[in-house]
Amino acid sequence: RGHWTEPRLFQPLDASGDCPAFSPDGQRLFFIAQGPSSGDRAGRRKENIWVSDRSGDGWADPTPLPQVINSLDLHWQISVDRHGSLYFGVWKVDPVTDRTLEHDIYVSKPDGGGYAPPVKLGREINDPAYRQYSPYVSPGGEYVVFTRTSKTPPFRTTIQISFSNAAGGWSASRDLSEIIGMPASNATVTRDGKFLFFLKAGLEVYWMDATFIGGMRAN
């Protein structure tokens, strides 16, 4: 009690699996892995989103999401709300110069048995002066926590939060740096909303009380 066990490889992921994210009901596991045969710019293999469904006491073999999502250049964290809406980062790079053209957050909503074409979130979240990535959406879709990095030196990185509104949009994002108190990125919140986990300087995992989020929404 009060200690973590030694980590071990979680099935159905293999060593190439990255950025795992459970659906709020715990019945689906989404993750990023390189496709078995897809080529990418400069000979790099493309990252795709895969999903595995809980089956009895284990997990079914993972399958890639449809091309309406995996045709995009994906990178880093995934999150899904209880309605099945999938939030993820898109990283578009010029194939000739390898220069980043876009680094923003998209959402794809359920559409029948599949997914609707992904839609880029508005400027409240995707500020053109910055790069946005690694979204976490709350189970009910009330808020999105994400990472934002400036495009010019000194490349300041912050964790931001944006709240949904009655019109179906999002509030202007708010910087959580003063609350967190250290350089941080890649945040996620436990399903009960009690704890916020994040990376310090991209290296160490930290956690803190997350109940402040409810107070921010009320204000």
Salt bridges, closest charged atoms under 4 A:
ASP40 OD2 - ARG41 NH1 3.11
GLU47 OE1 - HIS75 ND1 2.75
ASP53 OD1 - ARG28 NE 2.55
ASP98 OD1 - ARG41 NE 3.37
GLU102 OE1 - LYS92 NZ 3.36
GLU102 OE2 - LYS120 NZ 3.54
ASP104 OD2 - LYS120 NZ 3.10
ASP175 OD2 - ARG156 NH2 3.49
